């Protein structure tokens, strides 16, 4: 884990709405009280996986999206929790689209896996609740998603009042040539925008498999594509700045769901003009079945901590014997 990641994890309490142990009333405002989620919770395997409610945003047509992510206390182990009694969302009408595969603690400067799944609720949802529950190691963790607090309102897909991280880096480095920033990977990855500066969701287009173009946490679905067990499948996206300004983008890949293991040639990368604005990896699956691969892209990974702004992509893959 990077120094930044360790420092963030050790900083204190994990700010997610979790209900450890037996299920508690949804009215509980601070259900994590009395539970120590500091760095001491971390272990290589056997640690909890906890769902988190990230917030909500309204779509142009009036409906709302509730964003859910998760936190894993495992530094190495990947955990699979199939849909069913150990992984479900209530009311049942919203169940079925959540992840079943949970990655370890991120290794690059952010604490948990942010808004990997969104649930669409109607415009008149009011005081309703959508509750995601995970059962892990004999413990049950539930989190309610809701629209009842403006404190959970998210900027989506942009935060227009914030300047691009590129401009802040140029000032910090004392340069006026964006190419000097693009060539300094270390400065970019170590840059901490602090106030979520640079939060603007990238424009992403699926290249392999061929798919849609778009922005934001709602997600872009590509496929399905078919590949035999053990054969590498190339996954590739084109990532660009929607307003035509210079930018570079972090891209991360992970298994979202599926019955077997998924091994990636590269889990994280940068996409900018030096790489034709493309991010490409190869993935190999261990068992036949239906899988989903998650791609997330953000201008600076530190901005995950500030809840804005990135683009989710999902590739549907059918693996044959």
N, C-alpha and C positions, 0 to 999 in steps of 0.2 A: 504494500500500500504506500502511496506517496506521503510525503511529510504533510502536505496540505490535508489529505484525507484523514490521517491520524489526528491532526490538530482539531479538525472539525468534529470528529467523533468524540474526542475527549472533552469537547467544550461544555457538555452538559446534557440536559434532558432531551430526549428525542421528542420533537413536537408533532406527534400524531395522536389522533383520537382512537385509542385502543382500549379494549376491555379485557384484561387478562383474566384467566380462570373461567369461572362460570359466567354466563351471560348476565349483563347488568341492564337496568332500564336505559332506554335511549335518551332520557332526559339528563343523564349524567353529563355534566359540563366538562369535568376534568378527570376522565376515567383513568388516566395514567398516574395519578397521584399515588405515592407509596410504592412505586415500582422504579427501580434504578436502571435506566437505559443508557448509562454511560459506557465508556469504552470497555469497562469490566464485563459487560454482557457478551462481548465478542468471543467467538471460539472458531476453530477451523470447521467444525460441523456440529450438528445437534442443537444449534441455537434456534430461537423463534424466528418465524417469518410473520410479519404483522402488516395487515392492510392499513392504508392511510387515505383519508379524504383530503384532497389537495385544494378544492375550491370549485367554483362554478362560473360559467359565462353564458351569455345569451347569444343565440344565433340570430342572423338577420330576419328570419321568418317568424321569430318570436318564441320558439321553443328554447329549452335550456340544456346545457351539458354539464353533468357532474363529473369531475375528474378524480380518479382513484389511482394511487400508486402503492408501493409497498416498501417495507424496510426489512432487510435480512441481517441477522446477527452472525451469519456465517462468513468467514473470510475466505474459505475455499470451496465449501460444498455448495452445489446447485441442488435445489429441492423441487421435486415434482409433487403437486397436489391435484389429482384429477377432479374434474367437475363432479359434484355429488354432495354427500353429507359432510365432507371435509372442506369444501370449497363451493360456496353458493352465495347468491345475491337474492335478497328479498325486497319488494314483492317479486314473485317468481317471473313475472313478465319481463323483468330486466336481467334475468339470470342467463348465463351461457357464453357471454363474450369476454369474460375476464380471463387473465392468464392462468395457466396451470403449471408453468415453469418459472422458478424464482431464482434469480441470479444472486451471487454473493455480494458482499459489500463492494460498491464501486471502488476502483483503484485510482481514480483520477479526479480528486478534488471536490467530490460532492458526496453527500451522506447516504442517500437512498435513491430508489428508482421512482422518478417523478412521473405522475400522470401517464401511465402506460395504457390506461383504459378509460374511456368515457362512456357515460350512460346518458341517453337522451330522455328528457322528461318533458311533458307538455307545458304549454304556456300557463295553464291554470293549476300547476302542481302545488302552489301555495306552501303550506306547512308540511308537506309530505316528506317522507324519509325513504332513502334507498340504502339498505344495509348490506355490506359485504362481510362475510364471515369466513375465517380460515381456522381449521383445527390442525395443530402441529404439536407432536410430542405429548399428547394428552392434554394440551391446553387449547382454549378457544379464544380467538381474538376477533372482535367485530368492530366495525366503524360505520357510523351513519353519515350519508351524504345528504345535504339539504340546501335550500335556498334562503334560509331564514336569517342569515347574517351577511351584511355587506362586507364584513371583514374578510370573507372568503371569496369575494368577487375578483375574478382574474382578468388581466388584460389579454385579449385574444383577437387577432394573431399578433398584434403589435402593441408596443407601448410608445405612442407617438411623442410623448413629452420627453423621452430620453434620447440622448444623442447616441450615435453608434459607438461601440467599443473601439472601432478602428480609430476614430478621432481622438479618443482618450489615450490610446496607446501612442499615437503620433506625438501628442503633447508630452506624454511621460518620457518618451525616448528622445525627444528633441529633434524630430525629423519631420520633413514635409513631403517625403516621397513614400507613398504607400508600399512600394515594392520592398523598401527596407524593412518594413514590418512583416510583410509576407514571407520574407526570407529568414526571419528569426522565429523558429518554432518554439524555442524555449521561452522567449518573452511572451509569446501568445498564450502558451499553455499555463504559464505561471501568473498571467495577468488576472487580477481580481477586480471585477467591475464594481464590487461593493454595493452600490445602489441599483443593481441590475441594469447598469448602463449597457447599451448595445443590445437591448432586448427587442429584437424584431425577428419574426419567424421566417426562416428561409423558404424560398420557393423550391420545391422538390419535384422531380419527375422520375418515375420508374423507367429504367432502360432495360434491365434484365431482372425478372420478366417484364415485358412491356406493360405499362400501366399508366395511370392518370398523373396529372400534374396538379399541385395544390400546395396549401400551407395550413399549418395549425395542428392542434392536438386531436382534432376529430379523427384524423388518420386517412391515409391513402392506401387503398387495397389493390394489390397486383396479383395476377395469377387467376386460377391455379396453374402451376407448372408441374410436370412429372419428371422424376429422376429415379434411377434404380438405387437400391441400397448400396452404399459404399462408393458410389460415383460422385465426384465433386460437382456441385451446382454453383454457377457464377451468379452472384447478385450484384446489381449495380444501379446507382442512382445518380442523376444530375442535380447538383445543388447550386442555387444562384441567389443573388441579392435581388429582391423584387423591385427595388427602385433604381437599379442600374449602377449603384455605387460599389466601390471596391469592398470586398468582404472575404472572409474565409470562414469555413464551417467545420465544426467537430461533428463526426458521424460515428455512431455506435451501433453495433449489431448484437442481437441475442435471440435465443430461442424463446418463443412466447408460449407455444403449446405443442403437444405431440407426444407420441408414445416412447420414443427412444432418445438417444443422445444426438446432439448436433455439435459438430466440431467445426470451428471457423478458422480460416487461414489468418484472419486479422479481425480483432474485435473492435478496435478504435482506429480512427484515421482522421486526417484533415483533407478538406476539399476546397480548392481555390483555383485561380487561373493557371497555376503551375501544373496542375493535374487535370486540365480541361474541365474543371469544376465537377469532376466525377469522384465518387467513392465506390470502390469495388472490393468485394471479398468473395471467398469460396467456402461453401459449407458442405459437409458430408454427414449423412444420417445413418444411424446404426440399425434401425429397424423400419420395416414397412409401416405405412399408415399416413394419416393426414396431419400436417404440421402447419404452424404459422411462425414466421420469423419477424421479429420487430426491428425496425430501423428508427432511430431517433437522431435528429440533427438540430444543432443550436449553434449560435455564433460563438459563444463562449460558455464552456461547461460550468463555470462558476455561476452563471445566471440561472441554472437549475434551482439553486438555493433561493432565488428571488422570485420563482414561480412565473417567469416570463422570459422569452417566448420561444417555442420550438415547434418542429413539425414531426409528427409520427407517421411512419409508413409500415404496412404489413404485407408480407408476401405469403400467399397460400401455396403450399407445396404438397403434392401427393408422391409419396415414396413407394415404389413398387419392389417386390421381392427380387 
